[in-house]
Amino acid sequence: MTTTEIARSHGYTGPMVCEDCGTTELLHFGSWFDPKTQESGDFLQCCACGIKAGDPTYIHDDCKPAAETEEASADDGPDVRVHHRAAGWVLPDFTDLADCTTNFRREQDGRPACIDTAVWKVVEDHGMHLTIGFYCDADLPEEHRRVAAA
């Protein structure tokens, strides 16, 4: 999927450019939610502006300029990297640990939120964008377990 397809599938209707500098290169689609105010939103930001805004550099470890990425056929799927950190993954703004990515689906299904520590970070490189998910041990999808074990 392209960045545009992912952003649009999540309901993002804004322009497909970095909200800070206007570039169309190396964009990350992000969603945020503040449980205290119940406010939420979506955004697009390039790697350079994300790092300037305070993203930990490890979030962008897997980012490569388009010229450096290998061409892949549509059937190959994304390049997946699975990282483990026993203490959990800190959010880019350093306010708290990341929650399980599955909490969005749990809320939609009427299930309680996962309160375990998200110890897995899954980075899917789709070429023009990355998808980053955080999972506790119990919620890490089986296809990512195989990648982590390899």
MODELLER restraints for C-alpha pairs under 7 A, 6 or more apart:
rsr = mdl.restraints
at = mdl.atoms
rsr.add(forms.Gaussian(group=physical.xy_distance, feature=features.Distance(at['CA:1:A'], at['CA:126:A']), mean=6.59, stdev=0.5))
rsr.add(forms.Gaussian(group=physical.xy_distance, feature=features.Distance(at['CA:2:A'], at['CA:126:A']), mean=6.95, stdev=0.5))
rsr.add(forms.Gaussian(group=physical.xy_distance, feature=features.Distance(at['CA:2:A'], at['CA:128:A']), mean=6.40, stdev=0.5))
rsr.add(forms.Gaussian(group=physical.xy_distance, feature=features.Distance(at['CA:2:A'], at['CA:129:A']), mean=6.88, stdev=0.5))
rsr.add(forms.Gaussian(group=physical.xy_distance, feature=features.Distance(at['CA:3:A'], at['CA:128:A']), mean=6.38, stdev=0.5))
rsr.add(forms.Gaussian(group=physical.xy_distance, feature=features.Distance(at['CA:3:A'], at['CA:129:A']), mean=5.43, stdev=0.5))
rsr.add(forms.Gaussian(group=physical.xy_distance, feature=features.Distance(at['CA:4:A'], at['CA:16:A']), mean=6.68, stdev=0.5))
rsr.add(forms.Gaussian(group=physical.xy_distance, feature=features.Distance(at['CA:7:A'], at['CA:29:A']), mean=6.29, stdev=0.5))
rsr.add(forms.Gaussian(group=physical.xy_distance, feature=features.Distance(at['CA:12:A'], at['CA:42:A']), mean=6.40, stdev=0.5))
rsr.add(forms.Gaussian(group=physical.xy_distance, feature=features.Distance(at['CA:16:A'], at['CA:24:A']), mean=6.78, stdev=0.5))
rsr.add(forms.Gaussian(group=physical.xy_distance, feature=features.Distance(at['CA:17:A'], at['CA:23:A']), mean=5.42, stdev=0.5))
rsr.add(forms.Gaussian(group=physical.xy_distance, feature=features.Distance(at['CA:17:A'], at['CA:24:A']), mean=4.80, stdev=0.5))
rsr.add(forms.Gaussian(group=physical.xy_distance, feature=features.Distance(at['CA:17:A'], at['CA:44:A']), mean=6.53, stdev=0.5))
rsr.add(forms.Gaussian(group=physical.xy_distance, feature=features.Distance(at['CA:18:A'], at['CA:24:A']), mean=6.39, stdev=0.5))
rsr.add(forms.Gaussian(group=physical.xy_distance, feature=features.Distance(at['CA:18:A'], at['CA:27:A']), mean=6.55, stdev=0.5))
rsr.add(forms.Gaussian(group=physical.xy_distance, feature=features.Distance(at['CA:18:A'], at['CA:44:A']), mean=5.20, stdev=0.5))
rsr.add(forms.Gaussian(group=physical.xy_distance, feature=features.Distance(at['CA:18:A'], at['CA:45:A']), mean=4.31, stdev=0.5))
rsr.add(forms.Gaussian(group=physical.xy_distance, feature=features.Distance(at['CA:18:A'], at['CA:46:A']), mean=5.43, stdev=0.5))
rsr.add(forms.Gaussian(group=physical.xy_distance, feature=features.Distance(at['CA:19:A'], at['CA:44:A']), mean=5.91, stdev=0.5))
rsr.add(forms.Gaussian(group=physical.xy_distance, feature=features.Distance(at['CA:19:A'], at['CA:45:A']), mean=5.74, stdev=0.5))
rsr.add(forms.Gaussian(group=physical.xy_distance, feature=features.Distance(at['CA:20:A'], at['CA:45:A']), mean=6.83, stdev=0.5))
rsr.add(forms.Gaussian(group=physical.xy_distance, feature=features.Distance(at['CA:20:A'], at['CA:49:A']), mean=6.60, stdev=0.5))
rsr.add(forms.Gaussian(group=physical.xy_distance, feature=features.Distance(at['CA:25:A'], at['CA:46:A']), mean=6.67, stdev=0.5))
rsr.add(forms.Gaussian(group=physical.xy_distance, feature=features.Distance(at['CA:26:A'], at['CA:46:A']), mean=5.32, stdev=0.5))
rsr.add(forms.Gaussian(group=physical.xy_distance, feature=features.Distance(at['CA:26:A'], at['CA:47:A']), mean=6.13, stdev=0.5))
rsr.add(forms.Gaussian(group=physical.xy_distance, feature=features.Distance(at['CA:26:A'], at['CA:65:A']), mean=6.73, stdev=0.5))
rsr.add(forms.Gaussian(group=physical.xy_distance, feature=features.Distance(at['CA:26:A'], at['CA:128:A']), mean=6.01, stdev=0.5))
rsr.add(forms.Gaussian(group=physical.xy_distance, feature=features.Distance(at['CA:26:A'], at['CA:129:A']), mean=6.06, stdev=0.5))
rsr.add(forms.Gaussian(group=physical.xy_distance, feature=features.Distance(at['CA:27:A'], at['CA:44:A']), mean=6.15, stdev=0.5))
rsr.add(forms.Gaussian(group=physical.xy_distance, feature=features.Distance(at['CA:27:A'], at['CA:45:A']), mean=5.38, stdev=0.5))
rsr.add(forms.Gaussian(group=physical.xy_distance, feature=features.Distance(at['CA:27:A'], at['CA:46:A']), mean=4.27, stdev=0.5))
rsr.add(forms.Gaussian(group=physical.xy_distance, feature=features.Distance(at['CA:27:A'], at['CA:47:A']), mean=6.64, stdev=0.5))
rsr.add(forms.Gaussian(group=physical.xy_distance, feature=features.Distance(at['CA:27:A'], at['CA:129:A']), mean=5.62, stdev=0.5))
rsr.add(forms.Gaussian(group=physical.xy_distance, feature=features.Distance(at['CA:28:A'], at['CA:44:A']), mean=5.53, stdev=0.5))
rsr.add(forms.Gaussian(group=physical.xy_distance, feature=features.Distance(at['CA:28:A'], at['CA:45:A']), mean=5.36, stdev=0.5))
rsr.add(forms.Gaussian(group=physical.xy_distance, feature=features.Distance(at['CA:28:A'], at['CA:46:A']), mean=5.95, stdev=0.5))
rsr.add(forms.Gaussian(group=physical.xy_distance, feature=features.Distance(at['CA:28:A'], at['CA:129:A']), mean=5.72, stdev=0.5))
rsr.add(forms.Gaussian(group=physical.xy_distance, feature=features.Distance(at['CA:28:A'], at['CA:130:A']), mean=6.10, stdev=0.5))
rsr.add(forms.Gaussian(group=physical.xy_distance, feature=features.Distance(at['CA:29:A'], at['CA:43:A']), mean=5.85, stdev=0.5))
rsr.add(forms.Gaussian(group=physical.xy_distance, feature=features.Distance(at['CA:29:A'], at['CA:44:A']), mean=4.65, stdev=0.5))
rsr.add(forms.Gaussian(group=physical.xy_distance, feature=features.Distance(at['CA:29:A'], at['CA:45:A']), mean=6.77, stdev=0.5))
rsr.add(forms.Gaussian(group=physical.xy_distance, feature=features.Distance(at['CA:30:A'], at['CA:42:A']), mean=5.56, stdev=0.5))
rsr.add(forms.Gaussian(group=physical.xy_distance, feature=features.Distance(at['CA:30:A'], at['CA:43:A']), mean=5.28, stdev=0.5))
rsr.add(forms.Gaussian(group=physical.xy_distance, feature=features.Distance(at['CA:30:A'], at['CA:44:A']), mean=6.26, stdev=0.5))
rsr.add(forms.Gaussian(group=physical.xy_distance, feature=features.Distance(at['CA:31:A'], at['CA:41:A']), mean=5.67, stdev=0.5))
rsr.add(forms.Gaussian(group=physical.xy_distance, feature=features.Distance(at['CA:31:A'], at['CA:42:A']), mean=4.26, stdev=0.5))
rsr.add(forms.Gaussian(group=physical.xy_distance, feature=features.Distance(at['CA:31:A'], at['CA:43:A']), mean=6.39, stdev=0.5))
rsr.add(forms.Gaussian(group=physical.xy_distance, feature=features.Distance(at['CA:32:A'], at['CA:40:A']), mean=5.34, stdev=0.5))
rsr.add(forms.Gaussian(group=physical.xy_distance, feature=features.Distance(at['CA:32:A'], at['CA:41:A']), mean=5.48, stdev=0.5))
rsr.add(forms.Gaussian(group=physical.xy_distance, feature=features.Distance(at['CA:32:A'], at['CA:42:A']), mean=6.33, stdev=0.5))
rsr.add(forms.Gaussian(group=physical.xy_distance, feature=features.Distance(at['CA:33:A'], at['CA:39:A']), mean=5.80, stdev=0.5))
rsr.add(forms.Gaussian(group=physical.xy_distance, feature=features.Distance(at['CA:33:A'], at['CA:40:A']), mean=4.19, stdev=0.5))
rsr.add(forms.Gaussian(group=physical.xy_distance, feature=features.Distance(at['CA:33:A'], at['CA:41:A']), mean=6.76, stdev=0.5))
rsr.add(forms.Gaussian(group=physical.xy_distance, feature=features.Distance(at['CA:34:A'], at['CA:40:A']), mean=6.29, stdev=0.5))
rsr.add(forms.Gaussian(group=physical.xy_distance, feature=features.Distance(at['CA:47:A'], at['CA:60:A']), mean=6.58, stdev=0.5))
rsr.add(forms.Gaussian(group=physical.xy_distance, feature=features.Distance(at['CA:51:A'], at['CA:57:A']), mean=6.47, stdev=0.5))
rsr.add(forms.Gaussian(group=physical.xy_distance, feature=features.Distance(at['CA:54:A'], at['CA:92:A']), mean=6.70, stdev=0.5))
rsr.add(forms.Gaussian(group=physical.xy_distance, feature=features.Distance(at['CA:54:A'], at['CA:93:A']), mean=6.56, stdev=0.5))
rsr.add(forms.Gaussian(group=physical.xy_distance, feature=features.Distance(at['CA:55:A'], at['CA:92:A']), mean=4.69, stdev=0.5))
rsr.add(forms.Gaussian(group=physical.xy_distance, feature=features.Distance(at['CA:55:A'], at['CA:93:A']), mean=6.74, stdev=0.5))
rsr.add(forms.Gaussian(group=physical.xy_distance, feature=features.Distance(at['CA:56:A'], at['CA:92:A']), mean=6.01, stdev=0.5))
rsr.add(forms.Gaussian(group=physical.xy_distance, feature=features.Distance(at['CA:66:A'], at['CA:128:A']), mean=6.98, stdev=0.5))
rsr.add(forms.Gaussian(group=physical.xy_distance, feature=features.Distance(at['CA:69:A'], at['CA:127:A']), mean=6.76, stdev=0.5))
rsr.add(forms.Gaussian(group=physical.xy_distance, feature=features.Distance(at['CA:78:A'], at['CA:124:A']), mean=5.61, stdev=0.5))
rsr.add(forms.Gaussian(group=physical.xy_distance, feature=features.Distance(at['CA:78:A'], at['CA:125:A']), mean=5.18, stdev=0.5))
rsr.add(forms.Gaussian(group=physical.xy_distance, feature=features.Distance(at['CA:78:A'], at['CA:126:A']), mean=4.71, stdev=0.5))
rsr.add(forms.Gaussian(group=physical.xy_distance, feature=features.Distance(at['CA:79:A'], at['CA:124:A']), mean=5.65, stdev=0.5))
rsr.add(forms.Gaussian(group=physical.xy_distance, feature=features.Distance(at['CA:79:A'], at['CA:125:A']), mean=4.99, stdev=0.5))
rsr.add(forms.Gaussian(group=physical.xy_distance, feature=features.Distance(at['CA:79:A'], at['CA:126:A']), mean=6.77, stdev=0.5))
rsr.add(forms.Gaussian(group=physical.xy_distance, feature=features.Distance(at['CA:80:A'], at['CA:122:A']), mean=7.00, stdev=0.5))
rsr.add(forms.Gaussian(group=physical.xy_distance, feature=features.Distance(at['CA:80:A'], at['CA:123:A']), mean=5.73, stdev=0.5))
rsr.add(forms.Gaussian(group=physical.xy_distance, feature=features.Distance(at['CA:80:A'], at['CA:124:A']), mean=4.50, stdev=0.5))
rsr.add(forms.Gaussian(group=physical.xy_distance, feature=features.Distance(at['CA:80:A'], at['CA:125:A']), mean=6.29, stdev=0.5))
rsr.add(forms.Gaussian(group=physical.xy_distance, feature=features.Distance(at['CA:81:A'], at['CA:122:A']), mean=5.87, stdev=0.5))
rsr.add(forms.Gaussian(group=physical.xy_distance, feature=features.Distance(at['CA:81:A'], at['CA:123:A']), mean=5.17, stdev=0.5))
rsr.add(forms.Gaussian(group=physical.xy_distance, feature=features.Distance(at['CA:81:A'], at['CA:124:A']), mean=6.47, stdev=0.5))
rsr.add(forms.Gaussian(group=physical.xy_distance, feature=features.Distance(at['CA:82:A'], at['CA:120:A']), mean=6.92, stdev=0.5))
rsr.add(forms.Gaussian(group=physical.xy_distance, feature=features.Distance(at['CA:82:A'], at['CA:121:A']), mean=5.87, stdev=0.5))
rsr.add(forms.Gaussian(group=physical.xy_distance, feature=features.Distance(at['CA:82:A'], at['CA:122:A']), mean=4.61, stdev=0.5))
rsr.add(forms.Gaussian(group=physical.xy_distance, feature=features.Distance(at['CA:82:A'], at['CA:123:A']), mean=6.40, stdev=0.5))
rsr.add(forms.Gaussian(group=physical.xy_distance, feature=features.Distance(at['CA:82:A'], at['CA:144:A']), mean=6.76, stdev=0.5))
rsr.add(forms.Gaussian(group=physical.xy_distance, feature=features.Distance(at['CA:82:A'], at['CA:147:A']), mean=6.63, stdev=0.5))
rsr.add(forms.Gaussian(group=physical.xy_distance, feature=features.Distance(at['CA:82:A'], at['CA:148:A']), mean=5.51, stdev=0.5))
rsr.add(forms.Gaussian(group=physical.xy_distance, feature=features.Distance(at['CA:83:A'], at['CA:120:A']), mean=5.72, stdev=0.5))
rsr.add(forms.Gaussian(group=physical.xy_distance, feature=features.Distance(at['CA:83:A'], at['CA:121:A']), mean=5.13, stdev=0.5))
rsr.add(forms.Gaussian(group=physical.xy_distance, feature=features.Distance(at['CA:83:A'], at['CA:122:A']), mean=6.39, stdev=0.5))
rsr.add(forms.Gaussian(group=physical.xy_distance, feature=features.Distance(at['CA:84:A'], at['CA:119:A']), mean=5.68, stdev=0.5))
rsr.add(forms.Gaussian(group=physical.xy_distance, feature=features.Distance(at['CA:84:A'], at['CA:120:A']), mean=4.69, stdev=0.5))
rsr.add(forms.Gaussian(group=physical.xy_distance, feature=features.Distance(at['CA:84:A'], at['CA:121:A']), mean=6.42, stdev=0.5))
rsr.add(forms.Gaussian(group=physical.xy_distance, feature=features.Distance(at['CA:85:A'], at['CA:119:A']), mean=5.15, stdev=0.5))
rsr.add(forms.Gaussian(group=physical.xy_distance, feature=features.Distance(at['CA:85:A'], at['CA:120:A']), mean=6.46, stdev=0.5))
rsr.add(forms.Gaussian(group=physical.xy_distance, feature=features.Distance(at['CA:86:A'], at['CA:119:A']), mean=5.37, stdev=0.5))
rsr.add(forms.Gaussian(group=physical.xy_distance, feature=features.Distance(at['CA:87:A'], at['CA:119:A']), mean=6.59, stdev=0.5))
rsr.add(forms.Gaussian(group=physical.xy_distance, feature=features.Distance(at['CA:88:A'], at['CA:97:A']), mean=6.39, stdev=0.5))
rsr.add(forms.Gaussian(group=physical.xy_distance, feature=features.Distance(at['CA:88:A'], at['CA:117:A']), mean=5.74, stdev=0.5))
rsr.add(forms.Gaussian(group=physical.xy_distance, feature=features.Distance(at['CA:88:A'], at['CA:118:A']), mean=5.24, stdev=0.5))
rsr.add(forms.Gaussian(group=physical.xy_distance, feature=features.Distance(at['CA:88:A'], at['CA:119:A']), mean=4.37, stdev=0.5))
rsr.add(forms.Gaussian(group=physical.xy_distance, feature=features.Distance(at['CA:89:A'], at['CA:97:A']), mean=5.52, stdev=0.5))
rsr.add(forms.Gaussian(group=physical.xy_distance, feature=features.Distance(at['CA:89:A'], at['CA:98:A']), mean=5.59, stdev=0.5))
rsr.add(forms.Gaussian(group=physical.xy_distance, feature=features.Distance(at['CA:89:A'], at['CA:118:A']), mean=6.53, stdev=0.5))
rsr.add(forms.Gaussian(group=physical.xy_distance, feature=features.Distance(at['CA:89:A'], at['CA:119:A']), mean=6.41, stdev=0.5))
rsr.add(forms.Gaussian(group=physical.xy_distance, feature=features.Distance(at['CA:90:A'], at['CA:96:A']), mean=5.89, stdev=0.5))
rsr.add(forms.Gaussian(group=physical.xy_distance, feature=features.Distance(at['CA:90:A'], at['CA:97:A']), mean=4.29, stdev=0.5))
rsr.add(forms.Gaussian(group=physical.xy_distance, feature=features.Distance(at['CA:90:A'], at['CA:98:A']), mean=5.64, stdev=0.5))
rsr.add(forms.Gaussian(group=physical.xy_distance, feature=features.Distance(at['CA:91:A'], at['CA:97:A']), mean=5.61, stdev=0.5))
rsr.add(forms.Gaussian(group=physical.xy_distance, feature=features.Distance(at['CA:91:A'], at['CA:98:A']), mean=5.33, stdev=0.5))
rsr.add(forms.Gaussian(group=physical.xy_distance, feature=features.Distance(at['CA:98:A'], at['CA:118:A']), mean=6.30, stdev=0.5))
rsr.add(forms.Gaussian(group=physical.xy_distance, feature=features.Distance(at['CA:98:A'], at['CA:134:A']), mean=6.75, stdev=0.5))
rsr.add(forms.Gaussian(group=physical.xy_distance, feature=features.Distance(at['CA:99:A'], at['CA:118:A']), mean=5.96, stdev=0.5))
rsr.add(forms.Gaussian(group=physical.xy_distance, feature=features.Distance(at['CA:99:A'], at['CA:134:A']), mean=6.82, stdev=0.5))
rsr.add(forms.Gaussian(group=physical.xy_distance, feature=features.Distance(at['CA:100:A'], at['CA:114:A']), mean=6.47, stdev=0.5))
rsr.add(forms.Gaussian(group=physical.xy_distance, feature=features.Distance(at['CA:100:A'], at['CA:118:A']), mean=5.49, stdev=0.5))
rsr.add(forms.Gaussian(group=physical.xy_distance, feature=features.Distance(at['CA:100:A'], at['CA:134:A']), mean=5.23, stdev=0.5))
rsr.add(forms.Gaussian(group=physical.xy_distance, feature=features.Distance(at['CA:100:A'], at['CA:135:A']), mean=4.65, stdev=0.5))
rsr.add(forms.Gaussian(group=physical.xy_distance, feature=features.Distance(at['CA:100:A'], at['CA:136:A']), mean=6.15, stdev=0.5))
rsr.add(forms.Gaussian(group=physical.xy_distance, feature=features.Distance(at['CA:101:A'], at['CA:133:A']), mean=5.59, stdev=0.5))
rsr.add(forms.Gaussian(group=physical.xy_distance, feature=features.Distance(at['CA:101:A'], at['CA:134:A']), mean=5.26, stdev=0.5))
rsr.add(forms.Gaussian(group=physical.xy_distance, feature=features.Distance(at['CA:101:A'], at['CA:135:A']), mean=6.05, stdev=0.5))
rsr.add(forms.Gaussian(group=physical.xy_distance, feature=features.Distance(at['CA:103:A'], at['CA:113:A']), mean=5.26, stdev=0.5))
rsr.add(forms.Gaussian(group=physical.xy_distance, feature=features.Distance(at['CA:103:A'], at['CA:114:A']), mean=6.18, stdev=0.5))
rsr.add(forms.Gaussian(group=physical.xy_distance, feature=features.Distance(at['CA:106:A'], at['CA:112:A']), mean=6.39, stdev=0.5))
rsr.add(forms.Gaussian(group=physical.xy_distance, feature=features.Distance(at['CA:106:A'], at['CA:113:A']), mean=6.17, stdev=0.5))
rsr.add(forms.Gaussian(group=physical.xy_distance, feature=features.Distance(at['CA:107:A'], at['CA:113:A']), mean=6.78, stdev=0.5))
rsr.add(forms.Gaussian(group=physical.xy_distance, feature=features.Distance(at['CA:116:A'], at['CA:136:A']), mean=5.93, stdev=0.5))
rsr.add(forms.Gaussian(group=physical.xy_distance, feature=features.Distance(at['CA:117:A'], at['CA:136:A']), mean=5.55, stdev=0.5))
rsr.add(forms.Gaussian(group=physical.xy_distance, feature=features.Distance(at['CA:118:A'], at['CA:134:A']), mean=5.64, stdev=0.5))
rsr.add(forms.Gaussian(group=physical.xy_distance, feature=features.Distance(at['CA:118:A'], at['CA:135:A']), mean=4.59, stdev=0.5))
rsr.add(forms.Gaussian(group=physical.xy_distance, feature=features.Distance(at['CA:118:A'], at['CA:136:A']), mean=4.03, stdev=0.5))
rsr.add(forms.Gaussian(group=physical.xy_distance, feature=features.Distance(at['CA:119:A'], at['CA:135:A']), mean=6.19, stdev=0.5))
rsr.add(forms.Gaussian(group=physical.xy_distance, feature=features.Distance(at['CA:119:A'], at['CA:136:A']), mean=5.35, stdev=0.5))
rsr.add(forms.Gaussian(group=physical.xy_distance, feature=features.Distance(at['CA:119:A'], at['CA:137:A']), mean=6.79, stdev=0.5))
rsr.add(forms.Gaussian(group=physical.xy_distance, feature=features.Distance(at['CA:120:A'], at['CA:134:A']), mean=5.55, stdev=0.5))
rsr.add(forms.Gaussian(group=physical.xy_distance, feature=features.Distance(at['CA:120:A'], at['CA:135:A']), mean=5.04, stdev=0.5))
rsr.add(forms.Gaussian(group=physical.xy_distance, feature=features.Distance(at['CA:120:A'], at['CA:136:A']), mean=6.25, stdev=0.5))
rsr.add(forms.Gaussian(group=physical.xy_distance, feature=features.Distance(at['CA:121:A'], at['CA:132:A']), mean=6.88, stdev=0.5))
rsr.add(forms.Gaussian(group=physical.xy_distance, feature=features.Distance(at['CA:121:A'], at['CA:133:A']), mean=5.74, stdev=0.5))
rsr.add(forms.Gaussian(group=physical.xy_distance, feature=features.Distance(at['CA:121:A'], at['CA:134:A']), mean=4.65, stdev=0.5))
rsr.add(forms.Gaussian(group=physical.xy_distance, feature=features.Distance(at['CA:121:A'], at['CA:135:A']), mean=6.57, stdev=0.5))
rsr.add(forms.Gaussian(group=physical.xy_distance, feature=features.Distance(at['CA:122:A'], at['CA:132:A']), mean=5.61, stdev=0.5))
rsr.add(forms.Gaussian(group=physical.xy_distance, feature=features.Distance(at['CA:122:A'], at['CA:133:A']), mean=5.14, stdev=0.5))
rsr.add(forms.Gaussian(group=physical.xy_distance, feature=features.Distance(at['CA:122:A'], at['CA:134:A']), mean=6.33, stdev=0.5))
rsr.add(forms.Gaussian(group=physical.xy_distance, feature=features.Distance(at['CA:123:A'], at['CA:130:A']), mean=6.55, stdev=0.5))
rsr.add(forms.Gaussian(group=physical.xy_distance, feature=features.Distance(at['CA:123:A'], at['CA:131:A']), mean=5.75, stdev=0.5))
rsr.add(forms.Gaussian(group=physical.xy_distance, feature=features.Distance(at['CA:123:A'], at['CA:132:A']), mean=4.63, stdev=0.5))
rsr.add(forms.Gaussian(group=physical.xy_distance, feature=features.Distance(at['CA:123:A'], at['CA:133:A']), mean=6.68, stdev=0.5))
rsr.add(forms.Gaussian(group=physical.xy_distance, feature=features.Distance(at['CA:124:A'], at['CA:130:A']), mean=5.51, stdev=0.5))
rsr.add(forms.Gaussian(group=physical.xy_distance, feature=features.Distance(at['CA:124:A'], at['CA:131:A']), mean=5.05, stdev=0.5))
rsr.add(forms.Gaussian(group=physical.xy_distance, feature=features.Distance(at['CA:124:A'], at['CA:132:A']), mean=6.44, stdev=0.5))
rsr.add(forms.Gaussian(group=physical.xy_distance, feature=features.Distance(at['CA:125:A'], at['CA:131:A']), mean=6.70, stdev=0.5))
